[in-house]
């Protein structure tokens, strides 16, 4: 029985995305990057001529050397030879790069096509010699494609090829990305900052590959990446926090599962409309996840979160005492009206922020609902909610 592993192929895809991110990070705003286009990675500069770079990637996890008869080398040459012959791009305007994690030995074909001690003529001789003498049937079509070029096509192609060996593997390229991002944030925030940048990038690469959103059908620009990096970096500065769940959705069954929770019962006690309850469930869900991620990434400490909740409770008490402490406890409609006003204040008028520059409203709204969920609740909308709950439980027990 033969066992196949998708591990190396999956690593190759992740490696491709990371290398693409690293390349665009060091490119100008005008650059545009595409994946799986003319090559693994394609980068063009809209304002410069002769700026098309085609990047082929070869990733290995072990100790590997790129030899003259290596499949990595010849499979790449086959692709480039066929593209050159079909004139899919103009060789004079392109730079073809092979990035490989493999080592390159001095005097090899790969070394002759590198950036140091480059000798295109000698590389051509060696390539033709391998293509003519090798009996490797698996590379036969690659040999034929290279030999099938005219002399001028072959020389023009080799003049554009640059082979770069001993490149970082998938772990190493992550370290390189972190180095590229390091100047944007403090060292203590680098890991969560880098995680958010790479997460955003992977989403954009998927949209680009799907080609369903016109904005990304032609690739991702350096300007968009650089602007996103700058905007996220700002959220790691003093007085701010990154917002990750502003548009986090919920499945219908998740929404329904929340309807039996206490914070929802609180909303129902003051006859809150169904749509407002659903929005409250979303706010609770987003705030809950956002707060936990901040804690997980050590961007805030539990003490800061506790102080924020204490401030919310204090403001709720002040608002309630000033406006509704004298509501007639026997007037059920007056109590509901008071509860609606308190909820409106908490959701639309209160402007308490966990930090001065955190403007996402769901953080405050959801935190109020988290406080309303506690047992016993730290905040209530209906002034007599505790009594209502006692009555309900007593009736249930009697039944």
Number of C-alpha atoms within 10 A of each C-alpha: 3 3 4 6 7 8 8 12 11 11 16 18 12 14 21 22 21 21 22 21 23 19 16 21 19 13 19 13 17 14 22 21 25 23 22 12 14 17 20 18 21 20 27 21 19 12 9 10 10 14 16 23 20 24 24 22 20 19 22 17 12 9 9 14 16 21 17 20 15 11 15 18 19 21 16 17 21 20 16 24 24 16 17 19 17 9 10 11 13 13 20 13 12 20 19 21 21 23 19 24 23 23 17 22 15 10 14 16 25 24 24 23 25 20 13 8 11 17 17 20 14 14 21 19 12 16 19 13 11 14 22 13 9 12 10 11 9 10 17 15 14 23 24 14 18 25 17 14 16 11 11 8 16 17 15 16 25 21 19 18 23 20 20 20 20 15 17 19 21 21 11 11 17 19 14 16 20 18 14 14 20 16 11 18 19 13 11 11 17 18 15 18 25 23 12 17 18 18 11 14 19 16 10 16 21 14 18 22 17 11 14 11 11 10 11 18 15 16 23 22 21 23 17 13 19 16 12 15 20 14 12 19 24 17 17 19 15 10 13 18 22 21 20 13 19 15 9 12 12 13 7 8 8 13 16 13 9 17 15 9 13 19 26 19 19 24 23 16 19 22 15 17 10 11 9 11 19 16 15 21 23 23 25 25 24 25 26 18 16 21 19 14 18 19 14 12 14 13 16 16 12 13 9 12 16 11 12 18 19 14 15 24 17 13 15 21 16 12 16 19 11 9 13 17 14 9 14 11 12 8 9 14 12 16 22 19 17 21 26 19 18 21 21 13 14 21 17 10 10 17 15 18 18 23 13 12 14 17 16 16 18 22 25 25 24 24 24 26 27 21 20 22 20 12 8 11 16 18 22 25 26 26 22 15 19 14 11 14 15 11 12 12 12 11 10 9 8 7 6
